[in-house]
Amino acid sequence: MMSNDPGTDGYPMGSVSRWPAADIAAAWQRELPGVRTEAIEINTPVWRIAKVLADDRRRTLARLGVDPSTLDLLSVIRRSGPPYELTTREITRRTLITAGAVSQRVARAEQAGLVGRSPSSMSRRAVSVRLTDAGHGLIDDTVRQLLEHEADLVSSLTAAERTALTGLLARLEHALTT
């Protein structure tokens, strides 16, 4: 079992530390004068928040009876709009996972009656994956509950604060990924 005590091994992805990021930055400034510490007060809370949100999502999905890979597959098909059907190649492109992983996810979801496969009308070699009525119902119900719960998690921020944070995070993500 991991401790919440400062200095615990596994930080930042272990237990969430209680040390304020400003204190961590100040300690490094004291111990290594001149070292750049401005990222600590951004990265440390982002790591902590990511861990808290990831752990919460895992628990919430378990409570809802949906595993994350099934949520990902059904969500990408559902968000595509009517007729709620995509080729396996398009699913691979939109989910950023390998074709093999898509094939495994589709096979599991098909076995559970959540999707159906058929030859694509776009190409003889392509396979289309469509939501079944059961898959459509499951993803709609799951996403409604999940998004409602996750909206509650960020409800301590005002609408203006959420908008500002969304913009700043998008800007940082763009800078880091392009």
C-alpha positions in Angstrom: 0.0 0.0 0.0 1.3 3.4 -0.9 1.4 6.3 1.5 0.3 9.9 1.0 3.4 11.0 2.8 5.8 13.4 1.0 8.7 11.6 -0.6 6.8 8.4 -1.2 8.2 6.2 -4.0 6.1 6.0 -7.1 5.2 9.7 -7.1 3.7 11.2 -9.2 1.8 8.2 -10.4 1.5 6.5 -7.1 -0.6 8.0 -4.3 -1.3 11.7 -4.5 1.1 13.7 -2.4 -0.2 16.3 0.0 2.8 18.6 -0.5 1.8 21.8 -2.2 3.6 22.3 -5.5 4.8 25.7 -4.4 6.6 24.1 -1.4 8.2 21.5 -3.7 9.4 24.3 -6.0 10.7 26.3 -3.1 12.6 23.3 -1.7 14.3 22.7 -5.1 15.2 26.4 -5.4 16.7 26.2 -1.9 18.6 22.9 -2.6 19.6 23.7 -6.2 19.8 27.5 -6.5 19.3 28.7 -10.0 17.5 25.6 -11.3 14.4 26.4 -13.2 11.3 25.3 -11.2 8.5 27.1 -12.9 7.1 23.9 -14.4 6.6 22.2 -10.9 3.6 24.4 -10.0 2.0 23.4 -13.3 3.1 19.8 -13.8 2.6 18.6 -10.3 -1.1 19.6 -10.0 -1.7 18.3 -13.5 -0.2 14.9 -12.6 -2.2 14.8 -9.4 -5.4 15.8 -11.0 -4.8 13.2 -13.8 -4.3 10.5 -11.3 -7.4 11.4 -9.3 -9.6 11.6 -12.5 -8.2 8.4 -13.9 -8.8 6.5 -10.7 -12.3 8.0 -10.4 -13.2 7.1 -14.0 -11.9 3.5 -13.5 -14.2 3.2 -10.4 -17.1 4.8 -12.1 -16.9 2.6 -15.2 -16.6 -0.5 -13.0 -19.7 0.6 -11.2 -21.5 1.1 -14.6 -20.3 -2.3 -15.8 -18.3 -1.1 -18.8 -14.6 -1.5 -19.3 -12.6 1.4 -20.8 -11.8 -0.2 -24.1 -15.5 -1.0 -24.7 -16.4 2.6 -23.8 -13.8 3.8 -26.3 -15.0 1.6 -29.1 -18.7 2.2 -28.6 -18.1 6.0 -28.1 -16.2 6.5 -31.3 -18.9 4.7 -33.3 -21.7 6.6 -31.5 -20.1 10.0 -32.0 -19.8 9.3 -35.7 -23.6 10.0 -36.0 -26.2 8.0 -38.0 -26.0 5.3 -39.2 -23.5 4.7 -36.3 -21.2 2.6 -38.4 -17.5 3.0 -39.1 -14.9 0.8 -40.9 -12.2 -0.8 -38.7 -9.7 1.4 -40.4 -11.6 4.6 -39.4 -11.9 3.3 -35.9 -8.2 2.8 -35.8 -7.6 6.3 -37.0 -10.0 7.9 -34.6 -8.9 5.9 -31.5 -5.1 6.0 -32.1 -4.7 2.3 -31.2 -3.4 -0.4 -33.4 -5.5 -2.3 -36.0 -4.9 -5.5 -33.9 -6.3 -3.8 -30.8 -9.3 -2.6 -32.7 -9.9 -6.1 -34.0 -9.8 -7.5 -30.5 -12.2 -4.9 -29.1 -14.6 -5.4 -32.0 -14.5 -9.2 -31.5 -15.3 -8.8 -27.7 -18.1 -6.2 -28.4 -19.6 -8.4 -31.1 -19.6 -11.4 -28.8 -21.4 -9.3 -26.2 -24.0 -8.3 -28.8 -22.9 -4.6 -28.7 -21.7 -4.3 -32.4 -22.2 -6.1 -35.6 -19.7 -6.5 -38.4 -20.3 -6.6 -42.1 -18.5 -6.0 -45.4 -18.2 -2.3 -46.1 -20.0 -0.7 -49.0 -16.8 1.5 -49.4 -14.4 -1.3 -50.3 -14.6 -5.0 -50.7 -11.7 -5.5 -48.3 -13.0 -3.2 -45.6 -15.1 -4.2 -42.7 -17.8 -2.0 -41.2 -18.7 -2.1 -37.6 -22.1 -0.8 -36.5 -23.8 -0.4 -33.1 -26.5 -2.8 -32.3 -29.6 -1.6 -30.4 -28.0 -3.1 -27.2 -24.7 -1.3 -27.9 -26.5 2.0 -28.7 -28.5 1.7 -25.4 -25.4 0.8 -23.4 -23.3 3.6 -24.7 -26.0 6.2 -24.3 -26.8 5.2 -20.8 -23.1 5.0 -19.8 -22.1 8.3 -21.3 -25.0 10.1 -19.8 -24.1 8.9 -16.3 -20.4 9.3 -16.8 -20.6 12.8 -18.1 -23.0 13.9 -15.4 -20.7 12.5 -12.8 -17.6 14.1 -14.3 -19.3 17.4 -14.7 -19.9 17.3 -10.9 -16.2 16.7 -10.4 -15.3 20.1 -12.0 -18.3 22.0 -10.7 -16.2 23.9 -8.2 -15.0 26.0 -11.1 -17.2 28.7 -12.6 -18.2 28.6 -16.2 -15.7 31.3 -16.9 -12.9 29.4 -15.1 -13.7 26.2 -17.0 -13.5 28.1 -20.3 -10.2 29.8 -19.3 -8.8 26.4 -18.2 -9.9 24.7 -21.3 -8.2 27.3 -23.5 -5.0 27.1 -21.5 -4.9 23.3 -21.5 -5.5 23.3 -25.3 -2.7 25.7 -25.8 -0.3 23.7 -23.7 -1.3 20.4 -25.3 -0.8 21.9 -28.8 2.6 23.3 -27.8 3.7 19.9 -26.5 2.3 17.8 -29.3 3.2 19.7 -32.4 
